[in-house]
Amino acid sequence: MRADHYDSFAESYAHQNETGLFNAHYEKPAMLALAGDVAGRRVLDAGCGAGPMAAALRERGAAVTGFDASPAMVRLARSRLGDDVPVLVADLTAPLPFGDEEFDDVVASLVLHYLEDWSGPLAELRRVLRPGGRLLVSVNHPVIRPVVYPDEDYFATSAYTEDYEFGDQTVPLTFWHRPLHAMTDAFGRAGFRIVTIGEPPYDPATPRELLPEGLGDRTAFLCFLFFVLETA
């Protein structure tokens, strides 16, 4: 996927990201809960999009830096965050423009599942973290792909493309499915120790009309998988 793939629908994507069930009422609250008390911590928002996570982390007292591969997303983030949060155009598949051990935490929200190869990106994220630093990751839950497409091989790392509606545009997005063991193996090879693997409930304040039909009294649904990793 090209780095500027999101540029043509950046504003529509940002609006959906900040109002829809999966991002606004599930992924973002879960990631912030995993981050915990970030006051005074240096946090890198990797693949920051239009900046909603960076804004929330800043509100909690973190010293935040963000980057995204999409110049349009970076413009939106800079407009939201102002001058006190540096936001750069950078690509996670290339060397990052940050020093060694520069951050206490890195947040990678719904980013890695766009990438076929995790080795280089994880090595760079490990490099910019201080000893004992944390990498917080959310990705598409690996069980969803074979449930929706039962003929697919769960154990194969493979690409799939789905159409999404952003405003009046239908946009194809390509993701990489990988089994859980491939994720955990990649984390270990990059020098991370797994602290948490999470399948959290949705935000209890979520408007009922946004929830999936037939959910009943259940407080969780299959969507994303979350990790808290520490530098080994």
Secondary structure as the mmCIF struct_conf table of DSSP 4:
data_model
#
loop_
_struct_conf.conf_type_id
_struct_conf.id
_struct_conf.beg_label_comp_id
_struct_conf.beg_label_asym_id
_struct_conf.beg_label_seq_id
_struct_conf.end_label_comp_id
_struct_conf.end_label_asym_id
_struct_conf.end_label_seq_id
TURN_TY1_P TURN_TY1_P1 ALA A 3 TYR A 6
HELX_RH_3T_P HELX_RH_3T_P1 ASP A 7 PHE A 9
HELX_RH_AL_P HELX_RH_AL_P1 ALA A 10 THR A 19
BEND BEND1 GLY A 20 GLY A 20
HELX_RH_AL_P HELX_RH_AL_P2 LEU A 21 PHE A 22
HELX_RH_PI_P HELX_RH_PI_P1 ASN A 23 GLU A 27
HELX_RH_AL_P HELX_RH_AL_P3 LYS A 28 ALA A 35
TURN_TY1_P TURN_TY1_P2 ALA A 39 GLY A 40
STRN STRN1 ARG A 42 ALA A 46
TURN_TY1_P TURN_TY1_P3 GLY A 47 GLY A 47
TURN_TY1_P TURN_TY1_P4 GLY A 49 ALA A 50
BEND BEND2 GLY A 51 GLY A 51
HELX_RH_AL_P HELX_RH_AL_P4 PRO A 52 GLU A 59
TURN_TY1_P TURN_TY1_P5 ARG A 60 GLY A 61
STRN STRN2 ALA A 63 ASP A 68
BEND BEND3 ALA A 69 ALA A 69
HELX_RH_AL_P HELX_RH_AL_P5 PRO A 71 LEU A 81
HELX_RH_3T_P HELX_RH_3T_P2 GLY A 82 ASP A 84
BEND BEND4 VAL A 85 VAL A 85
STRN STRN3 VAL A 87 VAL A 89
TURN_TY1_P TURN_TY1_P6 LEU A 92 THR A 93
BEND BEND5 ALA A 94 ALA A 94
BEND BEND6 PRO A 97 PHE A 98
TURN_TY1_P TURN_TY1_P7 ASP A 100 GLU A 101
STRN STRN4 PHE A 103 SER A 109
BEND BEND7 LEU A 110 LEU A 110
HELX_RH_3T_P HELX_RH_3T_P3 LEU A 112 TYR A 114
BEND BEND8 GLU A 116 GLU A 116
HELX_RH_AL_P HELX_RH_AL_P6 SER A 119 VAL A 128
STRN STRN5 LEU A 129 ASN A 140
TURN_TY1_P TURN_TY1_P8 PRO A 142 VAL A 143
HELX_RH_AL_P HELX_RH_AL_P7 ILE A 144 VAL A 148
BEND BEND9 TYR A 149 TYR A 149
TURN_TY1_P TURN_TY1_P9 PRO A 150 ASP A 151
BEND BEND10 GLU A 152 GLU A 152
TURN_TY1_P TURN_TY1_P10 TYR A 154 PHE A 155
BEND BEND11 ALA A 156 ALA A 156
STRN STRN6 SER A 158 PHE A 166
TURN_TY1_P TURN_TY1_P11 GLY A 167 ASP A 168
STRN STRN7 GLN A 169 HIS A 177
HELX_RH_AL_P HELX_RH_AL_P8 LEU A 180 ARG A 189
TURN_TY1_P TURN_TY1_P12 ALA A 190 GLY A 191
STRN STRN8 PHE A 192 GLY A 198
HELX_LH_PP_P HELX_LH_PP_P1 PRO A 200 ASP A 203
TURN_TY1_P TURN_TY1_P13 PRO A 204 ALA A 205
BEND BEND12 THR A 206 THR A 206
HELX_RH_3T_P HELX_RH_3T_P4 ARG A 208 LEU A 210
BEND BEND13 LEU A 211 LEU A 211
HELX_LH_PP_P HELX_LH_PP_P2 PRO A 212 PRO A 212
TURN_TY1_P TURN_TY1_P14 GLU A 213 GLY A 214
TURN_TY1_P TURN_TY1_P15 GLY A 216 ASP A 217
BEND BEND14 THR A 219 THR A 219
BEND BEND15 LEU A 222 LEU A 222
STRN STRN9 PHE A 224 THR A 231
#
